[in-house]
Amino acid sequence: AALLLLDQLRGAPATEAQLDFHAAELLAKFPRWAMSYRDAEGPAKLRADAVAVLAEFGLARTDGDVVTPLPAAARYAVGAARTARPDEENQT
């Protein structure tokens, strides 16, 4: 969930309310996922937990109710799965 919300920041700050909205979208998109976040306060709790993880890993910081991605966050993006070409698999 943390990386999915980080992807929503896309290099720009967002408010907690904006991230709550995206957390609610994630919960709707994945109905069998994150069962402990399925109450009325679920999106806010999911956002708070995800932002705490991002902050612990140095990927985002909070200032009041604004969450700002840090430069290291640019390394992480949710996208299509990538695989190495067969000739690159065993190279180090």
C-alpha positions in Angstrom: 0.0 0.0 0.0 2.8 2.4 0.8 4.4 2.1 -2.7 1.0 2.4 -4.3 0.3 5.7 -2.4 3.9 6.9 -3.1 3.1 6.4 -6.8 0.2 8.8 -6.4 2.6 11.5 -5.2 4.5 11.4 -8.5 7.2 13.8 -7.3 4.8 16.4 -5.9 3.4 16.9 -2.4 -0.1 15.9 -1.5 -2.4 16.5 1.5 -3.5 13.8 3.8 -7.0 14.2 2.5 -5.8 13.6 -1.1 -4.0 10.5 0.1 -7.1 9.3 2.0 -9.0 9.6 -1.2 -6.4 7.4 -3.0 -6.4 5.0 -0.1 -10.2 4.6 -0.4 -9.7 3.9 -4.2 -7.2 1.2 -3.4 -9.5 -0.4 -0.9 -12.3 -0.4 -3.5 -10.0 -1.7 -6.2 -8.8 -4.6 -4.0 -11.9 -5.7 -2.0 -10.2 -8.8 -0.5 -7.1 -6.9 0.5 -6.3 -5.1 3.8 -9.2 -6.4 5.8 -8.2 -4.5 8.9 -8.8 -1.2 7.1 -12.4 -1.9 6.1 -14.2 0.4 8.5 -15.2 4.0 8.2 -11.7 5.1 9.3 -10.0 2.6 7.1 -8.6 4.9 4.4 -7.2 7.3 6.9 -5.6 4.5 8.9 -4.2 3.0 5.7 -2.7 6.3 4.7 -1.2 6.9 8.1 0.4 3.5 8.2 1.7 3.8 4.6 3.1 7.3 5.2 4.8 6.0 8.4 6.5 3.3 6.4 7.5 5.7 3.7 9.0 8.1 6.3 10.9 5.2 8.0 12.5 4.3 4.7 13.4 7.9 3.9 11.0 8.1 0.9 8.7 10.8 2.2 8.3 13.3 4.9 5.3 15.0 6.5 4.9 18.6 7.4 1.6 19.1 9.1 -1.0 17.5 6.8 1.3 17.6 3.7 3.2 14.6 2.6 6.2 15.3 0.4 8.1 12.6 -1.5 11.9 12.7 -1.0 14.4 12.3 -3.9 15.0 8.6 -3.1 11.3 8.0 -3.9 12.0 8.5 -7.6 13.5 5.0 -7.7 10.2 3.4 -6.8 7.3 3.4 -9.3 4.5 1.0 -9.7 4.3 0.0 -13.4 4.4 -2.9 -15.6 6.5 -5.9 -14.6 9.9 -6.0 -16.3 12.0 -9.0 -16.9 15.6 -9.4 -18.1 16.2 -10.6 -21.6 17.2 -14.2 -21.6 20.8 -13.2 -22.6 21.0 -10.9 -19.6 19.7 -13.2 -16.9 23.0 -14.8 -15.8 25.2 -11.8 -16.2 26.6 -10.0 -13.1 
